Amino acid sequence: MKFHSDGLTYKAVSITGPTHNFLGVEFAPSDVITKSILVEPVQLNPMEPAKLVADEVKHWTEKGVREANEEMGTDYRLSRITFVVSDSPPVEVYREMAKRIALRLHARPLAFNGIEEPA
């Protein structure tokens, strides 16, 4: 998995053979109460069929961040989720991607970018 941040959006890309997934997340500042999460599905090529549903990606992304928060005793709160609608199922991969983003951000906030070797 490869990680990148532009300072606002934390991104993960996973390419494993024939499957490929992109996830971008933004977190709300700790002093801001979030009422809803903006979910932005991106369609890179209008000719490619949508394989993923926004509500399902949101569910699994929230679950991954929640698990990371429980493990670390943190309170990361999603404010925005971006994904590519034609990326590969199963949608459950977004749980692991979101969890790894939060874990990596917590462990190395100043050196987030880079490649994480598989365990």
C-alpha positions in Angstrom: 0.0 0.0 0.0 1.3 3.5 -0.9 0.4 6.5 1.2 0.4 10.2 0.3 -0.9 13.4 1.9 -1.2 16.9 0.5 -1.5 18.3 4.0 -5.3 18.0 4.1 -6.3 14.8 2.4 -4.6 11.5 3.5 -4.6 9.0 0.7 -3.9 5.3 0.3 -3.5 3.3 -2.9 -3.6 -0.4 -3.0 -2.7 -2.3 -6.2 -2.5 -6.1 -5.8 -2.4 -7.8 -9.1 -5.7 -7.3 -10.9 -7.3 -5.3 -8.1 -6.8 -1.6 -7.4 -8.3 0.8 -4.8 -7.9 4.4 -3.9 -9.1 6.1 -0.7 -8.8 9.7 0.3 -9.9 10.8 3.7 -9.9 14.1 5.6 -10.3 14.4 9.4 -12.1 17.1 11.3 -10.1 19.2 13.7 -10.4 18.0 17.3 -12.4 21.0 18.3 -15.0 20.7 15.5 -18.1 18.6 15.9 -18.9 16.9 12.6 -22.5 16.2 11.8 -22.1 14.5 8.5 -19.3 13.1 6.3 -19.0 14.4 2.8 -18.6 11.4 0.5 -17.2 12.1 -3.0 -17.3 9.3 -5.5 -15.0 10.0 -8.4 -15.6 8.6 -11.9 -12.3 8.7 -13.8 -13.6 7.2 -17.0 -17.3 7.6 -17.9 -17.1 4.4 -20.0 -16.2 2.3 -17.0 -19.1 0.9 -14.9 -19.4 1.8 -11.3 -18.5 -1.2 -9.1 -18.7 0.5 -5.7 -21.6 2.3 -3.8 -20.9 5.4 -1.8 -22.9 4.3 1.3 -21.0 1.0 1.5 -17.6 2.7 1.1 -18.6 5.2 3.8 -19.7 2.3 6.1 -16.4 0.4 5.8 -14.2 3.5 6.0 -15.9 4.6 9.2 -15.5 1.1 10.6 -11.8 1.2 9.9 -11.2 4.5 11.5 -13.3 3.5 14.5 -11.2 0.3 14.9 -8.0 2.4 14.7 -9.3 4.8 17.3 -10.2 2.0 19.7 -6.7 0.5 19.3 -4.8 3.8 19.8 -7.2 5.6 22.2 -7.6 8.4 19.7 -10.5 10.4 18.3 -10.0 10.7 14.6 -13.3 11.9 13.0 -13.9 11.7 9.3 -15.1 14.8 7.5 -14.6 13.7 3.9 -14.2 10.4 2.0 -13.1 10.2 -1.7 -13.0 7.0 -3.7 -13.1 5.9 -7.3 -16.4 4.2 -8.3 -14.8 1.9 -10.8 -12.2 0.5 -8.3 -12.2 -3.2 -7.4 -14.6 -4.9 -5.0 -14.9 -6.2 -2.4 -15.9 -2.9 -0.6 -14.6 -4.3 2.7 -11.0 -3.4 1.7 -11.8 0.2 2.6 -12.0 -0.8 6.3 -8.4 -1.9 6.2 -7.2 1.1 4.1 -8.9 3.6 6.4 -7.5 1.9 9.5 -4.0 1.9 8.1 -4.3 5.6 7.2 -5.3 6.5 10.8 -2.6 4.2 12.3 0.1 5.6 10.0 -1.0 9.2 10.6 -0.8 8.6 14.4 2.6 6.9 14.2 4.3 9.3 11.9 2.3 12.5 11.3 5.3 14.4 9.8 6.4 11.6 7.6 3.1 10.2 6.3 4.1 9.8 2.7 5.7 6.6 1.5 5.2 2.9 0.9 4.2 0.4 3.6 5.5 -3.1 3.0 2.9 -5.9 3.5 3.0 -7.6 6.8 
